[in-house]
Amino acid sequence: MALIVQKFGGTSVGTVERIEQVAEKVKRFHEAGDQIVVVVSAMSGETNRLIGLAKQIMEQPDPRELDVMVSTGEQVTIGLLSMALLKRGVQAVSYTGSQVRILTDSAHTKARIQQIDDARIRADLKARKVVVVAGFQGVDEQGNITTLGRGGSDTTGVALAAALKADECQIYTDVDGVYTTDPRVVPQAQRLDKITFEEMLEMASLGSKVLQIRSVEFAGKYNVPLRVLHSFQEGPGTLITLDEEESMEQPIISGIAFNRDEAKLTIRGVPDTPGVAFKILGPISAANIEVDMIVQNVAHDNTTDFTFTVHRNDYQAALEILKRTGVEIGARESVGDIKIAKVSIVGVGMRSHAGVASQMFEALAKESINIQMISTSEIKVSVVIEEKYLELAVRALHTAFELDAPARGAE
């Protein structure tokens, strides 16, 4: 008997018919003797609908009240799925995040999980009930409903699996695993049988939409076996594992990630003095805006140009802060650009192969794609380019690193 946490995303529970199909799948696991906790998202499109309603009232909705609103999407789904299970003779009980007591901080719309009280869930599992939990939400110390940000249901699933010491956390979605890149951009992309937490963390942080980054962090930290599966097609999916498989055949690159949701900000003519980076980024951080890539160039006149990227949703707020900072520190100008994208190559095989970055730059140069910013780590190289060249860049890199699937009928 295994304890399994199964998470179903919005498309998997997008209609009543699909919720019935999910119930059938859950029933099969339950009848096999497994203890099952199911985490669900809101029905596809529902969260956007609720946000749209809020914006009809307030252009910038109050974060606390927005959390109260959007958390209702998952509440509908847990009720429907529990009913579908009960109809099939499976004992089931639904809980919101606050009923479980998924304790979070108070950062509304992007809260972080601090603690999970698993006592109620364990008691229900012991009584052979299927526990259905609303993803994406929790509660803070003051009893306020909080939400975990886009994709937060993945985080809920993995965090529950970690708290319960589950045998496996299965993420069911509309794809049958993790691919070398987005098959919609590169039809030759291949499904990976296995990928390391480290690689998946990079892929998620760099724009791969299969899993949310915090869910991968949880899984890696607590060594939760994680598997990405298709909701309605049978198959092995992709196993995300702790250990790198030592193999002579280890590919240099496991995947190509990309992100269109980037914006670039530059402050020019900044006095080159100690502490200037903090003066620039401190106010950005204080506004709860995450900074990604950073480049600093010192000019001959003892001034510096400081460039960094943020999520496109944070662009206007970050630019306003940067302009105020520029006036305070005597900078020449503060400017921004939203027509950029980030492309990254990821692979633990890079550790033992030299020249990977130069191979990437050569492939982009052959397509006359200019690189604006570069960032590297032990297992990834990221570049910022003009957004209009994004798909061309991804295809070129996928081919250059021999990730393309062989043509049908090829030996």
C-alpha positions in Angstrom: 0.0 0.0 0.0 1.4 3.3 -1.1 0.6 6.9 0.0 0.2 8.9 -3.2 -0.5 12.6 -3.7 -2.1 13.3 -7.1 -2.4 16.8 -8.5 -4.7 17.6 -11.3 -4.4 21.0 -13.2 -7.1 23.2 -14.6 -7.5 21.5 -18.0 -7.7 18.1 -16.2 -10.8 19.3 -14.3 -12.0 21.8 -16.9 -15.5 20.3 -17.3 -17.8 18.1 -15.3 -17.0 15.3 -17.8 -13.3 15.6 -17.1 -13.9 15.7 -13.3 -15.8 12.4 -13.7 -12.8 10.9 -15.6 -10.4 12.1 -12.8 -12.7 10.4 -10.3 -12.5 7.1 -12.2 -8.7 7.3 -12.2 -8.6 8.1 -8.5 -11.0 5.3 -7.8 -8.7 2.7 -9.5 -5.8 3.7 -7.3 -8.0 3.6 -4.2 -9.3 0.2 -5.0 -5.7 -1.0 -5.5 -5.2 -0.3 -1.8 -3.3 3.0 -2.1 -3.9 5.9 0.3 -4.8 8.9 -2.0 -4.7 12.6 -1.5 -5.9 14.6 -4.5 -4.9 18.3 -5.0 -6.9 20.2 -7.7 -6.7 23.5 -9.4 -9.7 25.7 -10.4 -11.5 24.6 -13.6 -9.5 26.0 -16.6 -10.3 29.7 -17.2 -12.0 30.2 -13.9 -9.2 32.0 -12.1 -8.9 34.4 -15.1 -12.7 35.0 -15.0 -12.6 35.8 -11.3 -9.6 38.2 -11.8 -11.5 39.9 -14.6 -14.5 40.4 -12.3 -12.3 42.0 -9.7 -10.7 44.3 -12.3 -14.2 45.5 -13.3 -14.5 46.9 -9.7 -10.8 48.0 -9.1 -8.1 48.4 -11.8 -5.6 47.3 -9.2 -7.7 44.9 -6.9 -6.9 44.9 -3.2 -4.6 41.9 -2.7 -6.4 40.6 0.4 -9.8 40.7 -1.2 -8.5 39.3 -4.5 -7.3 36.3 -2.6 -10.7 35.8 -1.0 -12.2 35.9 -4.5 -9.9 33.7 -6.6 -9.6 31.0 -3.9 -13.2 30.1 -4.6 -12.3 28.5 -7.9 -10.6 25.6 -6.3 -13.4 25.3 -3.7 -15.8 24.5 -6.5 -13.5 21.8 -7.9 -12.9 20.0 -4.6 -16.7 19.8 -4.0 -17.4 18.5 -7.5 -14.6 15.9 -7.4 -15.6 14.7 -3.9 -19.2 14.3 -5.2 -18.0 12.3 -8.2 -16.1 10.0 -5.9 -19.0 9.6 -3.5 -21.2 8.7 -6.4 -18.8 5.9 -7.2 -18.9 4.5 -3.7 -15.6 6.0 -2.7 -15.5 7.7 0.7 -14.1 11.2 0.0 -13.8 14.4 1.9 -12.9 17.9 0.6 -10.8 20.6 2.4 -9.9 24.1 1.6 -6.3 25.2 2.4 -7.4 26.9 5.6 -9.3 23.7 6.7 -6.2 21.6 6.3 -4.3 24.5 7.8 -1.7 25.1 5.2 0.0 28.0 7.0 1.6 30.7 4.8 3.1 34.1 5.2 0.9 37.1 4.6 2.2 38.1 1.1 -1.2 38.1 -0.6 -1.3 36.8 -4.2 2.2 35.2 -3.9 2.3 33.7 -0.4 4.8 31.0 0.7 4.0 27.9 2.6 5.5 27.8 6.1 3.9 24.8 7.7 1.3 22.1 7.1 -0.9 20.5 9.8 -1.2 16.9 8.5 -3.2 15.4 11.4 -6.7 15.7 9.9 -5.5 14.3 6.6 -3.7 11.3 8.2 -6.8 10.5 10.3 -9.0 10.5 7.1 -6.5 8.3 5.2 -6.4 5.9 8.1 -10.2 5.7 7.8 -9.7 4.8 4.0 -11.1 8.1 2.8 -9.8 9.9 -0.3 -8.8 13.4 0.8 -9.4 16.1 -1.8 -7.5 19.4 -1.1 -7.9 22.8 -2.8 -4.5 23.7 -4.3 -3.1 27.3 -4.7 -4.3 28.5 -1.3 -3.5 28.6 2.4 -4.1 30.8 5.5 -1.9 33.2 7.4 -1.5 33.5 11.2 -4.3 36.0 11.3 -6.7 33.7 9.5 -6.6 35.6 6.2 -7.0 33.5 3.1 -3.9 33.6 1.0 -3.0 32.3 -2.5 0.4 31.0 -3.7 0.6 32.7 -7.1 0.2 31.2 -10.6 0.8 27.5 -10.7 0.5 27.3 -6.9 -1.5 24.1 -7.0 1.7 22.2 -8.0 3.4 23.7 -4.9 0.4 22.6 -2.7 0.7 19.0 -4.1 4.4 18.7 -3.5 4.3 20.4 -0.1 1.6 18.0 1.0 3.6 15.0 -0.3 6.6 16.3 1.7 4.6 16.8 4.9 3.0 13.3 4.6 6.2 11.6 3.4 4.3 10.3 0.4 5.7 7.5 -1.7 5.2 9.5 -4.9 3.7 12.9 -6.0 2.1 12.6 -9.4 1.5 15.8 -11.3 -1.3 15.2 -13.9 -1.4 17.8 -16.7 -2.2 18.2 -20.4 1.2 17.0 -21.5 2.7 13.5 -21.1 5.9 14.5 -19.5 8.8 17.0 -19.6 10.1 17.7 -23.1 13.5 18.9 -24.4 11.6 22.1 -25.3 8.1 23.2 -26.1 6.8 20.9 -28.9 4.6 23.7 -30.1 7.8 25.6 -31.0 9.9 22.6 -32.0 7.9 19.7 -33.3 11.0 17.4 -33.0 11.1 17.9 -29.2 11.5 14.6 -27.3 9.9 13.5 -24.0 12.5 12.9 -21.3 12.2 9.6 -19.3 14.2 11.2 -16.4 15.5 14.6 -15.4 17.2 15.6 -12.2 15.7 18.0 -9.7 18.5 20.4 -10.4 17.8 20.4 -14.2 14.0 20.7 -13.6 14.5 23.5 -11.2 16.5 25.4 -13.9 13.9 24.6 -16.5 11.1 25.8 -14.3 12.9 28.9 -13.3 13.7 29.7 -16.9 10.2 29.6 -18.3 9.3 25.9 -18.7 5.6 25.9 -17.8 5.3 22.1 -17.0 6.0 22.6 -13.3 6.1 25.6 -11.0 9.5 26.4 -9.6 8.5 26.3 -5.9 7.0 22.8 -6.4 10.4 21.6 -7.7 12.2 23.3 -4.8 10.0 21.4 -2.3 10.5 18.1 -4.1 14.2 18.5 -4.3 14.6 19.7 -0.7 12.5 16.8 0.8 13.4 14.3 -1.9 9.8 13.7 -2.9 9.6 11.3 -5.9 7.9 13.5 -8.6 6.4 12.2 -11.8 4.7 14.3 -14.6 1.9 12.4 -16.3 -0.9 13.0 -18.8 -4.3 13.2 -17.2 -6.1 11.1 -19.8 -3.4 9.1 -21.6 -1.6 6.1 -20.2 2.2 6.3 -20.2 5.3 6.4 -18.0 5.6 10.2 -18.0 8.8 11.8 -16.8 10.4 10.9 -13.4 12.2 13.8 -11.7 14.9 12.3 -9.5 17.5 13.4 -7.0 20.5 11.5 -8.5 22.3 12.1 -11.7 22.5 8.9 -13.6 26.1 8.2 -14.3 26.3 7.2 -17.9 28.7 7.4 -20.8 25.6 8.4 -22.8 24.7 11.4 -20.6 23.6 14.2 -23.0 25.4 17.5 -22.6 22.1 19.4 -22.7 18.8 18.1 -21.4 16.6 20.9 -22.6 16.0 24.4 -24.0 13.9 26.7 -21.9 12.6 30.1 -22.9 10.5 32.9 -21.4 8.6 35.6 -23.1 7.5 37.2 -19.8 10.7 39.2 -19.4 11.4 43.0 -19.3 14.8 44.8 -19.2 15.5 47.9 -17.2 18.7 50.0 -17.5 19.9 52.9 -15.3 22.8 54.8 -17.0 25.5 57.1 -15.8 25.4 55.9 -12.2 28.3 57.1 -9.9 30.6 54.1 -9.6 30.8 54.0 -5.8 30.5 51.2 -3.2 27.0 50.3 -2.4 25.5 51.5 -5.6 24.0 48.1 -6.6 22.1 48.0 -3.3 20.8 51.6 -3.8 19.4 50.5 -7.2 18.1 47.0 -6.3 17.1 47.6 -2.6 13.9 49.6 -3.4 13.0 47.0 -6.2 13.4 44.2 -3.7 11.4 46.1 -1.0 8.5 46.3 -3.5 8.5 42.4 -3.6 9.7 42.5 -7.3 12.1 39.6 -8.2 15.2 40.5 -10.2 16.6 37.9 -12.6 19.6 38.7 -14.7 22.0 41.5 -13.8 24.8 43.1 -15.9 27.0 46.0 -14.7 29.4 47.9 -17.0 31.9 50.5 -15.7 32.6 53.4 -18.2 35.9 55.4 -18.6 34.3 58.4 -16.8 33.9 56.5 -13.5 30.2 56.0 -14.0 28.4 52.7 -14.5 25.5 51.4 -16.5 23.4 48.9 -14.5 20.9 46.6 -16.4 18.6 43.9 -14.9 15.5 41.9 -15.9 12.2 41.5 -14.1 8.9 39.7 -14.9 7.0 41.7 -17.5 4.0 42.1 -15.1 6.4 44.0 -12.7 7.8 46.2 -15.5 5.8 49.4 -14.9 6.2 49.3 -11.1 9.9 48.6 -11.4 10.5 51.4 -13.9 8.8 54.0 -11.7 10.9 52.9 -8.7 14.1 53.0 -10.9 13.3 56.5 -12.1 12.9 57.8 -8.6 16.2 56.0 -7.6 17.9 57.6 -10.6 17.0 61.1 -9.4 18.2 60.3 -5.9 21.6 59.0 -6.9 22.3 61.4 -9.8 22.0 58.9 -12.7 21.9 60.1 -16.3 18.7 58.2 -17.3 16.5 55.2 -16.6 15.0 53.3 -19.5 13.3 50.0 -20.2 12.5 47.5 -22.9 9.7 44.9 -22.9 10.4 43.4 -26.4 12.9 40.9 -25.1 13.0 37.2 -24.3 15.3 34.8 -22.5 16.5 31.6 -24.0 18.5 29.0 -21.9 20.2 25.7 -22.4 20.2 23.4 -19.4 22.0 20.2 -18.6 24.0 18.5 -15.8 26.3 17.2 -18.6 27.7 20.7 -19.0 29.8 20.1 -15.9 32.0 17.7 -17.8 32.0 19.3 -21.2 33.9 22.5 -22.2 32.9 24.9 -24.9 29.1 24.6 -24.4 28.6 28.3 -24.2 30.6 29.0 -27.3 28.6 26.3 -29.2 25.4 28.2 -28.1 26.8 31.5 -29.2 27.9 30.1 -32.5 24.5 28.6 -33.2 22.8 32.0 -32.5 25.4 33.9 -34.6 24.7 31.7 -37.6 21.1 32.9 -37.4 22.3 36.6 -37.0 20.7 36.8 -33.6 22.3 39.4 -31.3 22.9 38.6 -27.6 22.0 41.5 -25.2 22.8 39.8 -21.9 24.4 36.6 -20.7 24.1 34.7 -17.5 25.7 31.3 -16.6 25.6 28.8 -13.8 27.1 25.3 -13.4 24.4 23.6 -15.5 22.9 26.4 -17.6 23.6 29.3 -19.9 21.0 32.0 -20.5 20.9 34.8 -23.0 18.5 37.8 -23.5 17.6 38.4 -27.2 15.0 40.4 -29.1 11.6 38.7 -28.6 11.0 38.5 -32.4 13.9 36.0 -32.7 12.8 33.7 -29.9 11.4 30.8 -31.8 14.2 30.9 -34.4 16.7 30.8 -31.6 15.1 27.8 -29.8 14.9 25.8 -33.0 18.5 26.6 -33.9 19.8 25.5 -30.4 17.6 22.4 -30.3 19.3 21.3 -33.6 22.8 22.4 -32.6 22.7 20.3 -29.5 21.3 17.3 -31.3 18.0 17.2 -29.3 15.8 16.7 -32.4 13.9 13.5 -32.5 14.9 11.2 -35.4 12.5 11.4 -38.4 9.9 8.6 -38.5 11.3 5.5 -40.2 14.9 6.6 -39.6 17.3 4.0 -38.3 
